[in-house]
């Protein structure tokens, strides 16, 4: 899919992308530059929901709690 950038630096998100990600006019996007690539990431309003599922490891919450318990024992 392609879109054009206007003279004011604006672009249109294709309808198919908006539908797939359930985006509306009030939603925000984060633009990330990696090497020579631009990634556009939808940002959820609730930061907890945005973080949930972002870890590549499964059970990261349980591991975090175990690490904190271990740290408390060492203190």
C-alpha positions in Angstrom: 0.0 0.0 0.0 1.2 3.5 -0.7 0.2 7.0 0.3 1.4 10.4 -0.6 2.9 13.0 1.7 1.4 16.5 1.3 3.3 19.8 1.3 2.4 20.1 5.0 4.0 16.7 5.8 0.7 14.9 6.3 -0.3 11.5 4.9 -3.4 9.3 4.8 -3.5 5.9 6.5 -5.1 3.6 4.0 -8.6 2.4 5.0 -7.5 -1.3 5.1 -4.8 -0.5 7.6 -7.2 1.6 9.8 -9.7 -1.2 9.8 -7.2 -3.9 10.6 -5.7 -2.0 13.5 -9.1 -0.5 14.6 -7.7 3.0 14.3 -9.8 6.1 14.6 -9.2 9.9 14.4 -8.3 10.1 18.1 -5.7 7.4 18.0 -2.0 8.1 18.1 0.9 6.6 16.2 4.6 6.2 17.1 7.2 6.6 14.3 10.4 4.6 14.8 13.5 4.9 12.6 15.5 1.7 12.4 18.5 1.7 10.0 16.9 2.9 6.8 13.4 1.8 7.6 10.4 3.7 9.1 8.0 1.7 11.4 4.7 3.1 12.4 3.2 1.6 15.5 -0.3 2.2 16.9 0.0 3.5 20.5 -2.8 2.3 22.9 -4.2 4.9 25.2 -3.7 2.8 28.3 0.1 2.3 28.9 -0.5 -1.0 30.7 -2.3 -2.4 27.7 0.3 -1.1 25.4 3.1 -2.9 27.4 1.2 -6.2 27.8 2.5 -8.8 25.4 5.5 -6.8 24.3 8.0 -9.2 25.9 9.5 -11.9 23.8 9.6 -14.2 26.8 6.6 -16.0 28.1 5.8 -15.6 31.7 7.7 -12.3 32.1 5.4 -11.1 34.9 6.1 -14.3 37.0 9.8 -14.0 36.3 9.8 -10.3 37.3 8.1 -11.1 40.6 10.5 -14.0 41.2 13.5 -11.7 40.5 12.1 -9.0 42.9 11.6 -11.6 45.7 15.1 -12.8 45.2 16.4 -9.2 45.4 14.5 -8.7 48.7 16.0 -11.9 50.2 19.5 -10.7 49.3 19.0 -7.3 51.1 
